[in-house]
């Protein structure tokens, strides 16, 4: 039996490790998956907006989630304003009933003032930041 000498690989300081090839790994590792259910119209809308922005749908959704500002539907103060608005609507209904009975001049003045109050209240409810405190003082 003869032995064959094997070549031994010697590593020198100048030898770099062999590159695996492919795309380098990103700085942010996204290894979590979120599955959501959407209908065809929502999917079309997301894809269209992502295409318009020049990005993939997943990137668009991540950026939209980061930029979204969530606020509560109704604060307790807004609920109180809504109750007052309901009362105003009831008063307007009673005035319309009186108008049908013949007391028109008094009712016209009352309706004008009530419509101004309703308009102010609706403006307050539509104010998203809730900074309009003048109406809140009256209620």
MDAnalysis code that builds the backbone (N, CA, C; Angstrom):
import MDAnalysis as mda
import numpy as np

u = mda.Universe.empty(417, n_residues=139, atom_resindex=np.repeat(np.arange(139), 3), trajectory=True)
u.add_TopologyAttr("name", ["N", "CA", "C"] * 139)
u.add_TopologyAttr("resid", np.arange(1, 140))
u.add_TopologyAttr("resname", ["UNK", "UNK", "UNK", "UNK", "UNK", "UNK", "UNK", "UNK", "UNK", "UNK", "UNK", "UNK", "UNK", "UNK", "UNK", "UNK", "UNK", "UNK", "UNK", "UNK", "UNK", "UNK", "UNK", "UNK", "UNK", "UNK", "UNK", "UNK", "UNK", "UNK", "UNK", "UNK", "UNK", "UNK", "UNK", "UNK", "UNK", "UNK", "UNK", "UNK", "UNK", "UNK", "UNK", "UNK", "UNK", "UNK", "UNK", "UNK", "UNK", "UNK", "UNK", "UNK", "UNK", "UNK", "UNK", "UNK", "UNK", "UNK", "UNK", "UNK", "UNK", "UNK", "UNK", "UNK", "UNK", "UNK", "UNK", "UNK", "UNK", "UNK", "UNK", "UNK", "UNK", "UNK", "UNK", "UNK", "UNK", "UNK", "UNK", "UNK", "UNK", "UNK", "UNK", "UNK", "UNK", "UNK", "UNK", "UNK", "UNK", "UNK", "UNK", "UNK", "UNK", "UNK", "UNK", "UNK", "UNK", "UNK", "UNK", "UNK", "UNK", "UNK", "UNK", "UNK", "UNK", "UNK", "UNK", "UNK", "UNK", "UNK", "UNK", "UNK", "UNK", "UNK", "UNK", "UNK", "UNK", "UNK", "UNK", "UNK", "UNK", "UNK", "UNK", "UNK", "UNK", "UNK", "UNK", "UNK", "UNK", "UNK", "UNK", "UNK", "UNK", "UNK", "UNK", "UNK", "UNK", "UNK", "UNK"])
u.atoms.positions = np.array([
    [0.829, -1.180, 0.000],
    [0.000, 0.000, 0.000],
    [0.867, 1.234, 0.000],
    [0.517, 2.046, -0.870],
    [1.242, 3.305, -0.954],
    [0.325, 4.429, -0.509],
    [0.908, 5.325, 0.142],
    [0.115, 6.475, 0.598],
    [0.356, 7.643, -0.336],
    [-0.734, 8.322, -0.623],
    [-0.643, 9.489, -1.503],
    [-0.626, 10.718, -0.615],
    [0.387, 11.535, -0.783],
    [0.421, 12.745, 0.056],
    [-0.718, 13.691, -0.329],
    [-1.426, 14.182, 0.671],
    [-2.523, 15.122, 0.431],
    [-2.013, 16.535, 0.556],
    [-2.590, 17.400, -0.251],
    [-2.203, 18.801, -0.204],
    [-2.919, 19.447, 0.972],
    [-2.199, 20.148, 1.732],
    [-2.802, 20.844, 2.863],
    [-3.008, 22.299, 2.478],
    [-4.214, 22.759, 2.743],
    [-4.537, 24.153, 2.407],
    [-4.035, 25.042, 3.519],
    [-3.230, 25.971, 3.137],
    [-2.726, 26.932, 4.104],
    [-3.400, 28.260, 3.847],
    [-3.955, 28.824, 4.899],
    [-4.618, 30.121, 4.774],
    [-3.613, 31.209, 5.043],
    [-3.592, 32.123, 4.167],
    [-2.720, 33.263, 4.394],
    [-3.569, 34.468, 4.751],
    [-2.950, 35.499, 5.212],
    [-3.664, 36.699, 5.640],
    [-4.321, 37.415, 4.475],
    [-3.847, 37.221, 3.268],
    [-4.383, 37.960, 2.130],
    [-5.549, 37.249, 1.452],
    [-5.880, 36.067, 1.872],
    [-6.965, 35.319, 1.234],
    [-8.298, 35.734, 1.862],
    [-9.236, 36.168, 0.993],
    [-10.577, 36.558, 1.450],
    [-11.506, 35.360, 1.400],
    [-12.509, 35.355, 2.275],
    [-13.461, 34.245, 2.188],
    [-14.241, 34.340, 0.878],
    [-14.613, 33.214, 0.368],
    [-15.314, 33.162, -0.900],
    [-16.704, 33.785, -0.747],
    [-17.061, 34.657, -1.688],
    [-18.361, 35.326, -1.654],
    [-19.451, 34.336, -2.037],
    [-20.544, 34.367, -1.294],
    [-21.657, 33.482, -1.599],
    [-22.435, 33.970, -2.807],
    [-22.270, 35.245, -3.145],
    [-22.997, 35.797, -4.273],
    [-24.398, 36.236, -3.860],
    [-25.117, 36.783, -4.781],
    [-26.471, 37.207, -4.493],
    [-26.527, 38.609, -3.922],
    [-27.701, 39.009, -3.625],
    [-27.926, 40.350, -3.098],
    [-27.499, 40.426, -1.639],
    [-26.838, 41.508, -1.242],
    [-26.454, 41.628, 0.167],
    [-27.684, 41.789, 1.059],
    [-27.569, 41.317, 2.259],
    [-28.691, 41.413, 3.187],
    [-28.938, 42.863, 3.562],
    [-30.223, 43.194, 3.736],
    [-30.586, 44.553, 4.089],
    [-30.251, 44.878, 5.532],
    [-30.265, 46.160, 5.845],
    [-29.954, 46.580, 7.211],
    [-31.086, 46.231, 8.170],
    [-32.327, 46.325, 7.672],
    [-33.487, 46.010, 8.502],
    [-33.977, 44.629, 8.114],
    [-34.039, 43.765, 9.087],
    [-34.484, 42.405, 8.827],
    [-35.978, 42.319, 9.082],
    [-36.721, 42.001, 8.055],
    [-38.180, 41.877, 8.171],
    [-38.520, 40.386, 8.129],
    [-38.646, 39.810, 9.299],
    [-38.927, 38.383, 9.360],
    [-40.319, 38.081, 9.920],
    [-41.096, 39.120, 10.201],
    [-42.446, 38.938, 10.711],
    [-43.448, 39.073, 9.561],
    [-44.506, 38.284, 9.592],
    [-45.506, 38.290, 8.530],
    [-46.853, 38.645, 9.137],
    [-47.567, 39.534, 8.483],
    [-48.914, 39.918, 8.898],
    [-49.849, 39.620, 7.744],
    [-50.836, 38.797, 8.000],
    [-51.802, 38.463, 6.954],
    [-53.093, 39.211, 7.241],
    [-53.588, 39.886, 6.228],
    [-54.854, 40.598, 6.360],
    [-55.777, 40.167, 5.233],
    [-57.056, 40.331, 5.467],
    [-58.039, 40.008, 4.432],
    [-58.579, 41.316, 3.867],
    [-58.536, 41.424, 2.562],
    [-59.088, 42.587, 1.878],
    [-59.878, 42.100, 0.673],
    [-60.780, 42.949, 0.204],
    [-61.542, 42.561, -0.973],
    [-60.814, 43.026, -2.234],
    [-61.368, 42.705, -3.383],
    [-60.704, 43.005, -4.659],
    [-60.548, 44.504, -4.871],
    [-61.542, 45.282, -4.475],
    [-61.473, 46.736, -4.652],
    [-60.362, 47.339, -3.796],
    [-60.229, 46.862, -2.560],
    [-59.167, 47.359, -1.679],
    [-57.792, 46.988, -2.220],
    [-57.657, 45.770, -2.738],
    [-56.389, 45.335, -3.319],
    [-56.028, 46.200, -4.525],
    [-57.003, 46.466, -5.374],
    [-56.771, 47.316, -6.540],
    [-56.342, 48.709, -6.104],
    [-56.998, 49.252, -5.083],
    [-56.675, 50.589, -4.592],
    [-55.258, 50.645, -4.028],
    [-54.878, 49.653, -3.240],
    [-53.534, 49.612, -2.655],
    [-52.481, 49.503, -3.757],
    [-52.706, 48.609, -4.698],
    [-51.735, 48.447, -5.780],
    [-51.620, 49.701, -6.635],
    [-52.759, 50.363, -6.901],
    [-52.736, 51.585, -7.710],
    [-51.972, 52.700, -6.997],
    [-52.221, 52.856, -5.692],
    [-51.521, 53.900, -4.941],
    [-50.033, 53.596, -4.830],
    [-49.692, 52.335, -4.661],
    [-48.281, 51.960, -4.582],
    [-47.600, 52.205, -5.927],
    [-48.263, 51.851, -7.017],
    [-47.701, 52.072, -8.347],
    [-47.518, 53.567, -8.600],
    [-48.494, 54.357, -8.168],
    [-48.423, 55.811, -8.327],
    [-47.240, 56.390, -7.550],
    [-46.950, 55.814, -6.392],
    [-45.829, 56.271, -5.571],
    [-44.506, 55.668, -6.018],
    [-44.554, 54.705, -6.938],
    [-43.328, 54.084, -7.430],
    [-42.716, 53.105, -6.458],
    [-43.545, 52.374, -5.730],
    [-43.019, 51.406, -4.766],
    [-43.872, 50.146, -4.774],
    [-43.374, 49.127, -4.095],
    [-44.135, 47.891, -3.977],
    [-45.288, 48.091, -3.002],
    [-46.299, 47.246, -3.118],
    [-47.475, 47.367, -2.262],
    [-47.108, 47.188, -0.787],
    [-46.225, 46.250, -0.487],
    [-45.852, 46.019, 0.912],
    [-45.131, 47.235, 1.490],
    [-44.281, 47.866, 0.697],
    [-43.585, 49.073, 1.161],
    [-44.569, 50.201, 1.376],
    [-45.529, 50.329, 0.458],
    [-46.540, 51.393, 0.576],
    [-47.376, 51.198, 1.843],
    [-47.752, 49.963, 2.128],
    [-48.557, 49.682, 3.327],
    [-47.759, 49.993, 4.582],
    [-46.465, 49.624, 4.625],
    [-45.638, 49.926, 5.804],
    [-45.544, 51.430, 6.021],
    [-45.302, 52.182, 4.959],
    [-45.192, 53.635, 5.105],
    [-46.529, 54.264, 5.478],
    [-47.614, 53.739, 4.919],
    [-48.938, 54.265, 5.266],
    [-49.257, 53.995, 6.734],
    [-48.831, 52.840, 7.240],
    [-49.071, 52.513, 8.649],
    [-48.261, 53.423, 9.568],
    [-47.045, 53.764, 9.149],
    [-46.218, 54.644, 9.971],
    [-46.768, 56.068, 9.991],
    [-47.352, 56.509, 8.884],
    [-47.836, 57.884, 8.777],
    [-49.262, 58.052, 9.286],
    [-49.964, 56.966, 9.527],
    [-51.369, 57.052, 9.937],
    [-51.501, 57.649, 11.332],
    [-52.490, 58.509, 11.486],
    [-52.791, 59.086, 12.790],
    [-54.159, 58.573, 13.218],
    [-54.165, 57.864, 14.293],
    [-55.389, 57.265, 14.789],
    [-55.922, 58.120, 15.929],
    [-57.191, 58.439, 15.852],
    [-57.826, 59.177, 16.939],
    [-59.124, 58.469, 17.290],
    [-59.565, 58.677, 18.504],
    [-60.793, 58.021, 18.927],
    [-61.961, 58.583, 18.131],
    [-62.942, 57.765, 17.936],
    [-64.094, 58.169, 17.128],
    [-64.801, 59.350, 17.760],
    [-65.161, 59.258, 18.989],
    [-65.851, 60.340, 19.694],
    [-65.262, 60.462, 21.095],
    [-64.879, 61.657, 21.452],
    [-64.451, 61.910, 22.822],
    [-65.703, 62.132, 23.660],
    [-65.611, 62.057, 24.984],
    [-66.786, 62.323, 25.820],
    [-67.354, 63.725, 25.582],
    [-66.475, 64.683, 25.326],
    [-66.939, 66.041, 25.048],
    [-67.733, 66.089, 23.744],
    [-67.252, 65.384, 22.733],
    [-67.967, 65.349, 21.463],
    [-69.290, 64.617, 21.596],
    [-69.357, 63.605, 22.445],
    [-70.628, 62.906, 22.684],
    [-71.645, 63.853, 23.307],
    [-71.186, 64.710, 24.223],
    [-72.073, 65.698, 24.835],
    [-72.589, 66.672, 23.777],
    [-71.706, 67.106, 22.889],
    [-72.105, 68.015, 21.812],
    [-73.116, 67.335, 20.900],
    [-72.919, 66.058, 20.637],
    [-73.857, 65.314, 19.800],
    [-75.227, 65.223, 20.461],
    [-75.253, 65.040, 21.773],
    [-76.546, 65.020, 22.487],
    [-77.253, 66.370, 22.384],
    [-76.466, 67.446, 22.502],
    [-77.042, 68.784, 22.366],
    [-77.585, 68.978, 20.955],
    [-76.853, 68.494, 19.962],
    [-77.300, 68.600, 18.576],
    [-78.599, 67.825, 18.361],
    [-78.720, 66.679, 19.004],
    [-79.956, 65.903, 18.923],
    [-81.117, 66.693, 19.511],
    [-80.869, 67.369, 20.633],
    [-81.910, 68.206, 21.233],
    [-82.304, 69.360, 20.322],
    [-81.303, 69.944, 19.642],
    [-81.604, 71.028, 18.709],
    [-82.462, 70.535, 17.548],
    [-82.167, 69.344, 17.062],
    [-82.958, 68.773, 15.977],
    [-84.388, 68.536, 16.435],
    [-84.550, 68.115, 17.674],
    [-85.891, 67.923, 18.227],
    [-86.630, 69.255, 18.313],
    [-85.918, 70.300, 18.767],
    [-86.533, 71.628, 18.834],
    [-86.942, 72.116, 17.456],
    [-86.110, 71.871, 16.462],
    [-86.426, 72.287, 15.096],
    [-87.668, 71.560, 14.597],
    [-87.801, 70.311, 14.950],
    [-88.984, 69.544, 14.559],
    [-90.242, 70.125, 15.212],
    [-90.140, 70.513, 16.477],
    [-91.289, 71.121, 17.169],
    [-91.642, 72.468, 16.548],
    [-90.627, 73.232, 16.130],
    [-90.894, 74.519, 15.486],
    [-91.583, 74.332, 14.141],
    [-91.194, 73.313, 13.423],
    [-91.860, 73.038, 12.153],
    [-93.323, 72.675, 12.389],
    [-93.578, 71.963, 13.458],
    [-94.959, 71.603, 13.792],
    [-95.763, 72.854, 14.132],
    [-95.160, 73.794, 14.890],
    [-95.840, 75.054, 15.224],
    [-96.053, 75.907, 13.976],
    [-95.097, 75.866, 13.041],
    [-95.235, 76.639, 11.803],
    [-96.453, 76.164, 11.019],
    [-96.706, 74.888, 11.060],
    [-97.878, 74.358, 10.363],
    [-99.168, 74.782, 11.054],
    [-99.091, 75.166, 12.331],
    [-100.307, 75.585, 13.047],
    [-100.577, 77.081, 12.877],
    [-99.659, 77.882, 12.274],
    [-99.954, 79.274, 11.956],
    [-99.139, 80.326, 12.673],
    [-98.221, 80.026, 13.568],
    [-97.421, 81.008, 14.295],
    [-96.116, 81.255, 13.535],
    [-96.171, 81.847, 12.361],
    [-95.038, 81.891, 11.454],
    [-93.955, 82.901, 11.833],
    [-94.279, 84.131, 12.241],
    [-93.265, 85.152, 12.495],
    [-92.363, 84.753, 13.667],
    [-92.954, 84.328, 14.756],
    [-92.184, 83.885, 15.920],
    [-91.298, 82.705, 15.555],
    [-91.842, 81.799, 14.790],
    [-91.132, 80.581, 14.426],
    [-89.972, 80.884, 13.482],
    [-90.130, 81.839, 12.586],
    [-89.048, 82.182, 11.653],
    [-87.830, 82.689, 12.413],
    [-88.037, 83.534, 13.412],
    [-86.920, 84.045, 14.216],
    [-86.259, 82.924, 15.008],
    [-87.089, 82.091, 15.589],
    [-86.562, 80.982, 16.388],
    [-85.766, 80.002, 15.507],
    [-86.260, 79.745, 14.313],
    [-85.566, 78.826, 13.396],
    [-84.211, 79.396, 12.986],
    [-84.153, 80.697, 12.727],
    [-82.884, 81.306, 12.350],
    [-81.835, 81.126, 13.435],
    [-82.218, 81.401, 14.680],
    [-81.237, 81.260, 15.765],
    [-80.853, 79.793, 15.975],
    [-81.822, 78.909, 15.831],
    [-81.539, 77.489, 16.009],
    [-80.646, 76.954, 14.895],
    [-80.860, 77.406, 13.675],
    [-80.020, 76.971, 12.565],
    [-78.582, 77.456, 12.731],
    [-78.390, 78.649, 13.281],
    [-77.046, 79.144, 13.549],
    [-76.365, 78.265, 14.597],
    [-77.096, 77.896, 15.642],
    [-76.533, 77.017, 16.684],
    [-76.165, 75.650, 16.117],
    [-77.046, 75.114, 15.277],
    [-76.776, 73.801, 14.680],
    [-75.547, 73.876, 13.780],
    [-75.446, 74.947, 12.999],
    [-74.294, 75.122, 12.121],
    [-72.995, 75.209, 12.922],
    [-73.005, 75.971, 14.009],
    [-71.813, 76.077, 14.861],
    [-71.448, 74.721, 15.471],
    [-72.452, 73.977, 15.885],
    [-72.208, 72.668, 16.497],
    [-71.624, 71.696, 15.482],
    [-72.158, 71.719, 14.268],
    [-71.616, 70.836, 13.230],
    [-70.189, 71.218, 12.873],
    [-69.889, 72.502, 12.856],
    [-68.507, 72.934, 12.590],
    [-67.580, 72.420, 13.680],
    [-68.055, 72.437, 14.919],
    [-67.248, 71.942, 16.032],
    [-66.985, 70.437, 15.884],
    [-68.042, 69.692, 15.541],
    [-67.877, 68.244, 15.412],
    [-66.972, 67.895, 14.236],
    [-66.980, 68.693, 13.198],
    [-66.128, 68.429, 12.042],
    [-64.694, 68.869, 12.273],
    [-64.451, 69.627, 13.333],
    [-63.105, 70.064, 13.652],
    [-62.355, 68.875, 14.240],
    [-61.418, 68.308, 13.486],
    [-60.764, 67.057, 13.893],
    [-59.833, 67.215, 15.074],
    [-59.207, 68.373, 15.208],
    [-58.252, 68.500, 16.297],
    [-58.899, 68.918, 17.603],
    [-60.179, 69.285, 17.586],
    [-60.892, 69.621, 18.813],
    [-60.412, 70.884, 19.483],
    [-59.782, 71.803, 18.734],
    [-59.225, 73.013, 19.322],
    [-60.248, 74.137, 19.428],
    [-61.412, 73.990, 18.827],
    [-62.416, 75.039, 18.862],
    [-63.155, 74.965, 20.195],
    [-62.664, 75.674, 21.170],
    [-63.201, 75.589, 22.540],
    [-64.312, 76.608, 22.796],
    [-64.554, 77.540, 21.886],
    [-65.592, 78.550, 22.107],
    [-66.963, 77.891, 22.181],
    [-67.215, 76.946, 21.342],
    [-68.521, 76.279, 21.330],
    [-68.680, 75.434, 22.579],
    [-67.605, 74.798, 23.013],
    [-67.662, 73.959, 24.198],
    [-68.021, 74.735, 25.441],
    [-67.677, 76.019, 25.488],
    [-67.992, 76.841, 26.655],
    [-69.486, 77.129, 26.728],
    [-70.123, 77.267, 25.554],
    [-71.548, 77.586, 25.530],
    [-72.388, 76.403, 25.945],
    [-71.894, 75.192, 25.713],
    [-72.711, 73.995, 25.952],
    [-72.704, 73.590, 27.358],
])
